Amino acid sequence: MAQEYQAIELTTNEDALFEGEWDAFVTKHYRAREVVDVFQDHKENIKEACRIAKYQLESSFGGLNANTNEFGWMPIMPNFLLATGTPTYATSTWRQYIATSDVTTRWKDWIGTSASNLKLSKYATMIMIAFADSAEVAKIDGIQAKVKGKDYPIWYFGDMMRDTDQHVYELTAPIVVEKEQEFYLQQLCGRAGVSELHPLGVYFAKGDHMRDQSAYAKI
């Protein structure tokens, strides 16, 4: 991953802050053992993404409570990725209803569209390490992504996700989305009903962006 992106090393204090907040970041935001294990598997990738964010956002790492002239980290939230006709910060849930017609069509736009990609904020850099679905029965059988002009192979995870207690599918290689990068994800609809599919990873963002009540996804 380091060969694909420019990055700046963390200072001794920044590295200590990352290490000091790591356990709290993972265990306070995520309680399921499977999810915590995924984050532990990708700790070094996430730290590398922090270095990439330092280069991208041209500021120092300030942790969970980053100041105006710093960038911090937080879980990937729906309001930053789910764009709607009337964008609003109220987009606070990943929950969606998969209709029978979606199952018939099979592929459905999820984050951005193939015709109109989502553009990540100029104040953020993101790393995705897995997908999870907290619905009792997972409705989505796969994801196809296009990031930085690259079409990724389809991640088929239907049975593999359902075999885990928490419906988690870990990516073997994480995906980094740089600031102002256009991308989209499509989902393979397998069953009708409520889906709570969401990406797992870290959203690195400027401190003011983390506090902005009008921050929302834009296509």
C-alpha positions, 0 to 999 in steps of 0.5 A: 500500500505504501508504494501506491500513495505518498505519505509523511511519517508520524512524529514521535508524539503523533505515533504515541498518540495513535498508539495511546488511542488505538485500543479505545478507538477500536473497543469503544466504537466496536464491541463484537469480537469479529470486528475488533479482530479485523481492526487488529489485523489491519492496525499497520495498514490503518497507521499507514493510512494515517501517514497518507492522510498526513500528506493529503491533509497537510496537517498534524495528527491530533487524534480523536479530539483534533483541533482546527489545524489538525486531523483526527480519526473516526469510524466511517459514518453514513453521512459522509458517504450516502448522498441523497437528493437533498443532502443532509446530516440526518443521513445517520444510518446505513439501514436500507430496504432491499426490494424484491425488484432489487433482487431481480435486478441483482446489482444496485448502486449503493455509495455513489453511482457508476454514472455519478461517482461520490467525491470524498471530501477535500477534508478527508482520507479514508481506509476501508478494511471490511464490510459488515451487516448487523441485520439478522439475515444478510441481504447482500451477497457481494460488492463491486467497487471502482476507486481512483479509476480502477475497477476492483474484482467483485467481492463475493461474500454471501455465505462467508459473511453468514458463517460469522456471528457478526456477518463480517467480510474482511478484505485481504487488501484494504482500500484507501480513498484519497481526498476529493477522490471519486469512487462508487460501490455497487451491491449484489442483492441476494434477498429482500428485506432490511440490510444494514451493510456498512464499510468498516475502516477509519475516516481521517478528517480535519478537526473542523470537518469532524465537528461540522454539523452540515458535513454530508456526502456530495456527488 
